[in-house]
Amino acid sequence: MDFRGAHILSVKQFERTDVDRVFQVADAMVPYAHRQRATRALEGAILGNMFFEPSTRTRVSFGCAFNLLGGQVRETTDVKTSSISKGESLYDTARVISGYSDVIVMRHPQTGSVAEFAKASRVPVINGGDGPNEHPSQALLDLYTIKKELQSNDGQIDGMHIAMIGDLKHGRTVHSLSQLLLLYNNITFTLITPAELRMPEAIVSELKQAGHTVIETEDMEAGLNDNDTIYLTRIQEERFTTKLEADIYRGRFRLNQSIYTRYCQPNTVIMHPLPRDSRAEANELDNDLNQHPSLAIFRQTDNGVLVRMALFALILGVAEKVDDSARDVGWYTGGRF
C-alpha cells in the first residue's frame, strides 16, 4: 500500500505488511505521545475533524495525535452546526472542507457515507466510523494492543484465541477487527451474543473460508474458557429503533472479577472499545476489574494516539522526518505514562 496521500476507508485496504508498517511507525511515536519529546513535523498542516455522530475517544485522540505532530485541528461536531443541516450534499461539503484542510477525519451515521465523501475530497480522508459498517483506525489500535499485550505474555496474534462478546451485529469495531484478523493465521473466534445480535454472516463466512475456527454461542461462561483475549462491546442503543428494543439485551452478558476468576485463563487480556455502559442495568464490564493487571482498556486508548499519529505521518509523508525537528519538552508531564 502506498500510504502517501491515501484515503483510509476500510481495513480491507491493508495487507499484513501494511499493518506491520503502521505498527513500526506507531512504536517510533512513543516519546512524542508520552510528552518526552516534541516535534514540528506537521507544523502549518490542518486537520478537518468532522464528526456527525457523538464521539469522545476517537475525535479527541485524532485531534491529539495531529497536535502532537505539530499540526492544527478544526472541528465540526454536530450536523446542526454544519451546512448539511441546510441541505448541502456530502459532495459539496467535501469540496469545501478539503480546501481548508490537509487531511480530514470523518464520522457519519450512514454506511458508505465516508467513502462517498472521500470521492469528492481533494485531500486524504480517514474513516472515523460510518454507521454500523467500519472503524478502521479502531481496528488497527485494537490489533496493536492485542499484539503488545500478547507479547508481554510471550504470545502472538497467529494462533490466538479471542472471545468477542455483546452486540456483534451492530458493533463496527468487531466488524473491522475481525476483517483485519483475516490477515493472520489459525485464530479461534468465540462469538458470544444473543442470536438476534450475532456477527453478520458475511464476516463469519470470510473467517471460516480463511481457515479460522468460529464458535458461536449464547453461553458466556462456557465461551470464556481458553481465550487469550476477551473483547467486550456494549449494546449499540443508537442502532436500534427504540430504547425499549435495546433494553431487551442490555446487561445480558456481564464480566466482573468473580466471573473472570472462575471462567477465564490467567492473564486473559480484557479489552473494550469504550464507552463501556456502566449503568446498573447494563454494566457489561464491572468497575471491580479497574485495577486488574489484565484490563487493557486504558492502554487501548493510549495506543489509539500512537496508531493515529502513525497514520497521519504516513499519509502526509513525514514518517521519516518526525525526529528532524524534535526537542525535549519544557513542561511537567505529570508522569502519566
Secondary structure, DSSP 8 states (H G I E B T S, - for coil): ---TT--B--GGG--HHHHHHHHHHHHHTHHHHTTSEE--TTTT-EEEEEESS--SHHHHHHHHHHHHTT-EEEEE--GGGSGGGGT--HHHHHHHHHHH-SEEEEEESSTTHHHHHHHH-SS-EEEEEETTS--HHHHHHHHHHHHHHHHHTT--STT-EEEEES-TTT-HHHHHHHHHGGGSSS-EEEEE--GGG---HHHHHHHHHTT-EEEEES-HHHHTTT-SEEEE----GGGSSSHHHHHTTTTSS-B-HHHHHHHS-TT-EEE--S----STTT-SB-GGGTT-TTB-HHHHHHHHHHHHHHHHHHHTT-TTTGGGG-EE--S--TT--
